[in-house]
Amino acid sequence: MTEYLLGTGTLTLEIDAHEGDGTGEALFRIAERQNPKRAFLFVSTVLGRHIPVSAARHRAALDQLAEKLLEPLGSGPVLVMSYAETAVGLGLGVFDGLCRKRPTLAVGYLPTTRLCPEGVSPWLNTREEHSHAAEHMVLPPQAGVLPDTEDVTLVLVDDETTTGNTFKGLVEALHQAGVAVSKIVLVTLTDWSDGGCIETIKQALPGVSVSALALLSGRYAWSPAPGSQVRSLPPACAAGCPPWAPDPSAAFGVPRSGLSAAAMAADRLAWADYIDRHLCPLLAPQSRVLVIGTGEHVWHPFLAAEQLERHGHAASFISTTRSPVLPGPVIQQQITFPDHYGIGITMYLNNVDPEEWDEVIVFTETGLSGIPDALTSALGRFWVVGGNQQVHLVREGAIS
């Protein structure tokens, strides 16, 4: 049992089991956050959201989850879903692992999102009550994503769970939309629910088989400090760019309408070819490279880091985030800036010191206008790969 003394209370954790080398604590850190609903944050060391992670270590975590998932799946059709923004890449990685490890499996992937294309109405809406941004949408899935049978295994992927309520909201929304499932598997990096996430889903959908797997499981308790004040969410900020909406036809964008297994395989090959032709020639051999994703746009940036690693570079991956985690022992550097989408919210890039890297590459769906001045100034010299796949060098604010 471990106690973490935070500014607004004490978090107590007890770990039952974990995968991988070292202690369970090697998979996460504890930070404080500016959120009245939950004052602490489990910061994964393998996710690449708040702490840079090597491409190899991130892939190892994805493959561990996919391997653990093979047994409970059986042979029936599978729908993998994951949550914006933090778990979009995680869910795609688990989906990718299943596609590679069991190529004959009928499997599709569909994420939640907080960004909707113009003229498109959400298929589903759900909420993540403890989040800084509670509202989630699910867009209408494209052909080949939803299995056309009732014998479906639903795999829900998130970075962590404490109660199962986030899973419950999406399960109920799918049920109301007429999606029939026979089995549900909850997949997380860390499960602190002490079995509660399974019971939450069983109560919401009686008669459906429910199981859970994680790289680490245990339980937590939170004791607020006497007299401590609840931290409110950060206020809205002035938009740093014009409003932006996703383009469903954009190549290598976030697959907000889902992916089939065949589409995933084709996309993976095409993206590796793009990196080989357009990025690798720009980098000196064996460079220390930091790849930065933006918001929900994390999967292709990770694959870019992985491809650069194959070419001998020391490539790590991280993403910008809208999660208001506070600076401290875990968040030692923090860049704050207006969001990439013209919404008017604050976003963050954590634990990045540009001096530690030979090259920094930022991937964005939104183009150069979605790279705020504050981020440009903090990074200094870096490459930008925009939604049109054009590569630009930014040096002290000048673009070439």
N, C-alpha and C positions, 0 to 999 in steps of 0.2 A: 504494500500500500504506500502511495506517495502523495504528499500534500504540496500544493502549489499556492503560495501566499500571494494573492493579487491585490491590487489597489482597492477593489470593491468587495472582496470576499476570499474564501478559501475553496479551492477545487481539490477534491480527493479522488484519486484514481486507483483502481485495483485491476491488474492485468491477469487474465486467465491463461491465454495462449497467444502465441505470435509465430509468424513465419519469417524465415530469413536468418541472417547472421546477427550476432550481437544481442543486445537486450531489446525488449519491446519498445522502449523509449527511443530507440534509433529510428523508428518510423514516424515520430511526431515530436513537436514541441508545443508548448502552451504559451499563448500570447493573449493580451487583453484587447478588447475591441470596443468601439464606440457604438453600442447598440443597447437600447433599453430592454430588449427581450432576452438577450444573453450576453453577459459581460466578458466571456472568454471565447477563445477560438482554438480548436485543434489544428495546428499548422503542420501539414504533412511535409516530410523531408523528401518524399519520392514523387510528389504530384507535379511540382514545377509551377506552383501558383504564387507562393510567397518567398520561396527559397530556390535559387537555381539548382537544378539537378542534371547530372550527366544523362545524355540520351540513353546510354546502356543501362543505367540504374532505373530510369523510368520504364524502359521496355521490360526489364526483369520483373518489376512489380505488375505490369499489365499481364505478362505471360503467366505469372503465378496465379493471378485471379482467374484467367481463362482456363488454366489447367485444373484448378479446383472446381471450376464450373462444369467440366465435361461430364463428371459422374452423375450429378443430379439432373442433367438435362434430358437424358434418354435420347431417343431417336426422332421425336416429333418436331414439328416446326417451332421456331423460337423468334420472339420479338424482344430485342434489347433496347431499353430506353435509359436515358440519363439526363441529369439536371443542369441547366444553365446557371451561372456561367462556369462554375468551378468544375463540374463533372462531365462537361461535354467531351473533352479529350479523353477522359478516363473511360467513359462509356464506349467511345469509338475504338479505343485501344482494346477493350475486352471483346468487342464485336470483331475487330480485326484478328485477334488471337483465335477466336472460335472459327473464323473463316479459314485461317491457315492450318489449324490443328485438326479440324473436321470439315474438309472441303465439300463433302456430300450433304452437309446439314442445310436444311431450308431455314435461313436466318435473315432477318432484316433489322435495321437500326433506325431509331427515331428519337430525337432529343426534344426537350423543352427549350424554349427561347424567350427572350424578352424583347426581340426585334422582329417586326412583321413587315413583309414586303407590301408596297402600295397595292391596293385593290384586292388584297387577300384577307379573308376572314379566318380567325383561328378555328381549328377543329375542336379543340378542348381548351379549357382554362382550369388551372389549379393553383393552389397557394402553398407557400413554404413559410409557415407562420412565424418562426423564429428569425427569419432572414431580414437583412437590411433592405431587400427588394423582394417582397413576398409574392408578387404576381408572376405567374408563369403561363405561357401559351404553348400549345402544340399545334403546329400547322398541319393542314391536310396532307397525309402521306402520299408520296408518288407511287406509281405502279411498282409492284414487286417487293414492297416493304412489309405490308400487313399480310400475314398468312391467311389464306381463304378457307380456313377450317376452324372448328371449335376446339380441337385438341392442341391448344397453343400453350407453350411455356413462356411466361412473361418474366424477363430478367430486368430488374431495376437496379441501376448502378448509381452510387453516390460516393463522395469521398469519406463521409462518416455518418453514423446514425446514433442518436441517443434515445429516441422514443419510438421511431417508426412512423410518426405522424406525417412527415413529408412524403413517404412512400404511400401512406394511406390516401392522401388527397388525390394522387395520380391514379391509384387503383380504382377509387370511386368514380373519378371522371371517365376512365376507360369503360367501366361497367355501365355507366349511364349512357355512354355512346354506343353500347351494344357489342363491345369487344368481349368475346367469351374466352376465358382462359381456364385451363385445367390445373395449372401449376404455376406458382410464383417463387422465384429465387431472388433474394435480396443480396446484393453484392456491394461491399464497401472495403475501403482500406482499413478503417478502424470502426469497430462496432462496440459502442459503450452502453447498449440497451439492456444487457444482461438477459437476453431472450425476449425482451419486451417488444422489439420490432416485429417478431413473428406473431405474437399474440395480438398486436394491434391490427395486423392485416387479417388474421383469422376472424376477428370480431367484425371487421368491415365486410368480409366476403366469406361467410361460412361455407364449408364444403369444399373449398379449394385447398389443395396441398401447398403449404408454405414452408420454405426453409431459408436459411441465411448462411453466408460465408464471408469471411474477412481475413485479411492478413494479421489482424490483431483483434482480440475480443476481451471485454472486461466490463467494468461498471464505473459509474462516476457519482459523486455527490457534490452539490454546491451549497455553500453556507455564506450568505451575504454578511459582510462586516457590519456590525452595529453602527447605525448613523451614516452609512455610506450613501451617497447620492447616485441615482441611476443616471447613466450617461445617455444623452439624447443622440439621435442620428445626426450626422453632419448636415448642415443646411444646404439647400440648393445653391448652385453657383451659376455664374454667367456662362452661357454656351460658348465653346471655343471654336466652333465651326458650324456651317449650315447643317440643318437636319438631314440625316441620312437614313435610307431604308435599304434593306438587302435586295440584291438582284438575284432572283432564283436561277437565272441562266449563267451566272458568273462561274467560270472554271475555277476549281480549287477553293471555293468558298465554303462556309459552314453549311453542312448538309441539313438545313432546317426542315426540309420535307422528307428527310430520310435517305437511306441507302440500302440497296440490295447487296447481297454477297458479290454478285458479278460486277456491280458498279464499283464496289470497294476495291476489288482486285485491279480493275482497269485504271482507277484513279491512282492507286498506289504506284503502279508502273509509270504512268504518265508524269506523276510528280517527281519521281526519282530522276527521270530523264530531264525534266526541266531544271532541277538542281544541278545535275551534271553539266548541262550546257550553259546555264546562265549565272550560276553562283560560284561553282568551283574554280573557274578560271580567274575570278577576282581575288582569290585568297592566296596568300603565301603558304607554302607547304607547312604542315603541322602547326597551324595557328591555334591559338586559344580563342574560341569563338563562342559568343553568347548569342543565342537566338531568342528573340522576344516575340511572343504572341500577344494579341490584343483582345481583351474581353473574351467573347465566345470563340474567337478565331485562334484556336490552339492546336488543332490536330495537324494541319499541314505544317505549321512551324515546328512542331515536334519531329515530324517525319523529315523535315529539312535538316534538323540537328542530327538525326540518326544517319542520314545519308552523308553528311559532312564527316561524321565520325568514321564511317566506312572508308572514307578517303584519307584517313590519318589525322584528321583534326581533333583537338580536344574540345568537343562541342557539348555545351550545356544549354538548358532550356528553361525559360521562365515566361510568365505572362503578366500583363497588366491586369488589374482587378478593381472592382467597385466595392469590395469588402472593406469596411473601415477599421482595419486592424491598427492598433496603436504602436508607435515606436517603443522599443524597449530592448531587453536582452535578445529576443528572437528577431525582431525587426530592427536591425542596426542601421540601415539606410532606408530612407523613404522619399520618393519623388511624388509630389502631389500635383495634379493637373486636371483641367476640364475633360470630360469624357470624349471619346472618339466619334460620337454619333450626333452631337448637337442637341443632346437631351437637356443638359444643364445639371449634371451631377458630377461629384468629385470622383476621380479614379486615382489609382496608386500604382507605382512600380517599386517593389520592395527588394532590399538586399542586393542592389546592383551598384557596384563601383566601376565605372567605365575603365578606370586605370588598370583593373585586373585582367582586361581582355585585349587581345590584339585586334579583334574585329567584333563589332556589335551589329546584328542584323535584325531589323524590326519588320515584322510581317503585319500588314493591315488590310482589311477588306475595304476600308473607306478612302484609300488614297492619301496623298500628302496632306490634304486639308484636315484629315483626322489625326494628324500628329501635332498635338498642341505645342505652342512656343515653349512652355515650361519644360516639357519632355525633351524637345529639341535642344534647349539650352543645357539641360543637365547631362545629356548624353554626349554632346560635343560633336564628335565625328562618328557617323554610323551609316549603314546601308538601309534603305527602305525598299521592301518589295510590296507593291500596291496590289489592289484587287484586279488590276489589268495585267498583272505579272511583269510590269516594267520595273527595272531596278534603278534606283537613284542613289547617289552618294550625297549625304548631307554633311557639310563641314562648317561648323560655327554658324549655322543658320543658312548658309548658301547651298543651293541644290544644283546638282549636275547630273 
